[in-house]
Amino acid sequence: MTMFKRLLCTLVFATGSMLAAAPALGTVLPVGGPWVVLDQTMLPGDFFKAPDAGTEWTFTCSSLGCNLVVTDLFVISDQYEIYDGGVLIFTTTLMPDWDDLGFGSPGVGGPFPPWTPDPDIALASGLYSGASLLLAAGNHAISIRDIHIPPTTAGGSPFGDGTVAFRVAAVPEPTSLALLGIALVAVGFTRRKRS
């Protein structure tokens, strides 16, 4: 009987350890996957909803960590709080609203605010709020709260929807970075030799 109890305790301990290591429940976000683009009906202060109707996206970073990239898109000036496991880890910069920048005024920028549906363009433009965060190795459960939504008209009430784009990229392994460095040095020498 004592041997059975030991075996049962070992099995319970091993099962508990495996469950503790599993990522939290939520919509799985693939590391290295494409942008997730959301345009959802919401009020300022609401969390974006995941496909599973919750508000978390889960993923596991390798031993080198991951890079979480978040950007506003479409109309400028959404601002975000980013949470990991329910803990606030970052607040993006509050950008000026389109009407504060003079868009919509006669002769300034045309009648519409700055707008793009492309997350890469939005991130690179400097007009949109965003973040690039290095996350440690292990399991993560990210949720994003839209704390500022731009106005529909100059000085008017906020749009009835919030927008965000985000993705998780793997951090390159040191070997890959070393090979890239060697390739760049070789290209430099080749160009120098041709000159």
C-alpha positions as CSV (number, residue, x, y, z in Angstrom):
1,M,0.0,0.0,0.0
2,T,2.9,2.4,0.8
3,M,4.4,1.9,-2.7
4,F,1.0,2.7,-4.2
5,K,0.7,5.9,-2.2
6,R,4.2,7.0,-3.3
7,L,3.4,6.2,-6.9
8,L,0.1,8.2,-6.6
9,C,1.9,11.2,-5.0
10,T,4.6,11.2,-7.7
11,L,1.9,11.0,-10.4
12,V,-0.1,13.9,-8.8
13,F,3.1,16.0,-8.4
14,A,4.2,15.4,-12.1
15,T,0.7,16.2,-13.4
16,G,0.6,19.4,-11.3
17,S,4.1,20.4,-12.6
18,M,3.0,19.9,-16.2
19,L,-0.2,21.9,-15.7
20,A,1.7,24.7,-14.1
21,A,4.0,24.9,-17.2
22,A,1.2,25.0,-19.7
23,P,0.3,28.5,-21.1
24,A,-2.7,30.2,-19.8
25,L,-6.0,29.7,-21.6
26,G,-6.8,32.3,-24.3
27,T,-6.5,32.8,-28.0
28,V,-3.2,31.4,-29.1
29,L,-0.9,34.0,-30.8
30,P,1.7,32.3,-33.0
31,V,5.3,33.5,-32.4
32,G,6.6,34.8,-35.8
33,G,3.0,35.0,-37.2
34,P,1.4,37.8,-39.2
35,W,-0.1,41.0,-37.7
36,V,-3.3,40.6,-35.8
37,V,-5.5,43.6,-36.9
38,L,-8.5,44.5,-34.8
39,D,-11.2,47.1,-35.4
40,Q,-13.8,46.6,-32.7
41,T,-16.8,48.5,-31.4
42,M,-15.8,49.8,-28.0
43,L,-15.5,52.8,-25.6
44,P,-12.3,54.3,-24.4
45,G,-11.0,52.1,-21.5
46,D,-12.3,48.8,-23.0
47,F,-10.1,45.8,-23.7
48,F,-9.9,44.3,-27.2
49,K,-11.8,41.0,-27.5
50,A,-10.1,37.9,-28.7
51,P,-11.8,35.3,-31.0
52,D,-12.6,33.2,-27.9
53,A,-14.6,36.1,-26.5
54,G,-12.0,36.7,-23.8
55,T,-9.4,39.4,-23.8
56,E,-6.1,37.5,-23.7
57,W,-3.8,36.2,-26.4
58,T,-1.4,33.5,-25.2
59,F,2.0,32.4,-26.5
60,T,5.3,31.0,-25.3
61,C,8.7,32.7,-25.9
62,S,11.8,30.6,-26.4
63,S,14.8,30.8,-24.1
64,L,15.9,34.0,-25.9
65,G,12.5,35.8,-25.4
66,C,10.1,37.4,-27.9
67,N,9.5,40.8,-29.3
68,L,5.9,42.0,-28.9
69,V,5.1,44.8,-31.4
70,V,1.9,46.9,-31.0
71,T,0.8,49.8,-33.2
72,D,-2.2,52.0,-33.8
73,L,-3.5,52.2,-37.4
74,F,-6.4,53.6,-39.5
75,V,-7.1,57.0,-37.9
76,I,-4.2,58.3,-35.6
77,S,-4.2,58.7,-31.8
78,D,-5.5,55.5,-30.2
79,Q,-3.4,54.9,-27.1
80,Y,-3.0,51.6,-25.3
81,E,-2.2,49.9,-22.0
82,I,-0.6,46.5,-22.5
83,Y,-1.0,43.8,-19.8
84,D,0.7,40.5,-19.4
85,G,-1.1,38.0,-17.1
86,G,-3.3,40.9,-15.9
87,V,-0.3,43.1,-14.9
88,L,0.2,46.4,-16.7
89,I,3.6,46.2,-18.4
90,F,3.5,49.3,-20.7
91,T,1.5,52.3,-21.7
92,T,2.1,53.7,-25.2
93,T,2.6,57.4,-25.8
94,L,-0.4,59.6,-26.2
95,M,-0.1,61.1,-29.7
96,P,-1.8,64.3,-30.7
97,D,-5.4,63.9,-32.1
98,W,-5.7,64.6,-35.8
99,D,-7.7,67.8,-35.2
100,D,-4.9,69.0,-32.9
101,L,-2.4,68.6,-35.8
102,G,-4.6,70.9,-38.0
103,F,-5.9,68.2,-40.3
104,G,-9.3,69.3,-41.5
105,S,-8.4,73.0,-41.4
106,P,-8.5,74.8,-44.8
107,G,-5.3,74.2,-46.7
108,V,-3.7,71.9,-44.0
109,G,-3.4,68.2,-44.7
110,G,-6.8,67.9,-46.5
111,P,-10.2,67.2,-45.1
112,F,-9.3,63.8,-43.5
113,P,-7.1,62.7,-40.6
114,P,-3.9,60.7,-41.3
115,W,-5.0,57.2,-42.1
116,T,-3.5,53.9,-43.1
117,P,-4.6,50.2,-43.0
118,D,-1.0,49.0,-43.1
119,P,0.6,48.3,-39.7
120,D,4.1,48.5,-41.1
121,I,3.5,52.0,-42.5
122,A,1.8,53.1,-39.3
123,L,4.6,51.8,-37.1
124,A,7.3,53.5,-39.3
125,S,5.5,56.8,-39.7
126,G,6.0,58.2,-36.2
127,L,2.4,59.5,-36.2
128,Y,0.9,56.5,-34.5
129,S,1.2,55.3,-30.9
130,G,3.0,52.0,-30.6
131,A,5.5,49.9,-28.8
132,S,8.1,47.2,-29.3
133,L,8.6,45.2,-26.1
134,L,11.2,42.5,-25.4
135,L,9.5,39.8,-23.3
136,A,11.3,37.2,-21.3
137,A,11.3,33.5,-22.0
138,G,8.2,31.6,-20.9
139,N,4.5,31.8,-21.1
140,H,2.7,35.1,-21.7
141,A,-1.0,36.1,-21.7
142,I,-1.3,39.6,-23.4
143,S,-4.3,41.8,-23.3
144,I,-4.6,45.3,-24.8
145,R,-6.8,48.1,-23.5
146,D,-7.6,51.1,-25.7
147,I,-7.5,54.1,-23.3
148,H,-7.8,56.9,-25.9
149,I,-9.8,56.8,-29.1
150,P,-9.6,59.7,-31.6
151,P,-12.6,62.1,-32.2
152,T,-14.9,61.7,-35.1
153,T,-14.9,65.4,-35.8
154,A,-12.6,68.3,-34.6
155,G,-13.3,68.6,-30.9
156,G,-16.1,65.9,-31.1
157,S,-16.8,62.7,-29.3
158,P,-14.6,59.6,-29.9
159,F,-15.2,57.1,-32.7
160,G,-17.3,54.1,-31.6
161,D,-14.5,51.7,-32.4
162,G,-10.9,51.1,-31.4
163,T,-8.2,49.8,-33.7
164,V,-4.9,48.1,-33.0
165,A,-2.4,45.8,-34.7
166,F,0.1,43.5,-32.9
167,R,2.3,40.5,-33.5
168,V,5.0,38.5,-31.7
169,A,8.4,38.0,-33.3
170,A,11.0,35.5,-32.2
171,V,14.3,37.0,-31.0
172,P,17.1,35.8,-33.5
173,E,19.5,33.2,-32.1
174,P,23.1,34.5,-31.5
175,T,24.3,32.1,-34.3
176,S,21.9,33.6,-36.8
177,L,23.0,37.1,-35.8
178,A,26.7,36.1,-36.2
179,L,26.0,34.7,-39.6
180,L,24.2,37.8,-40.6
181,G,27.1,39.9,-39.4
182,I,29.6,37.8,-41.3
183,A,27.5,38.2,-44.5
184,L,27.3,42.0,-44.1
185,V,31.1,42.2,-43.6
186,A,31.7,40.0,-46.7
187,V,29.4,42.3,-48.7
188,G,31.3,45.4,-47.4
189,F,34.6,43.9,-48.4
190,T,33.3,42.9,-51.9
191,R,32.0,46.5,-52.5
192,R,35.3,48.0,-51.2
193,K,37.3,45.7,-53.5
194,R,35.3,46.7,-56.6
195,S,35.9,50.4,-55.9
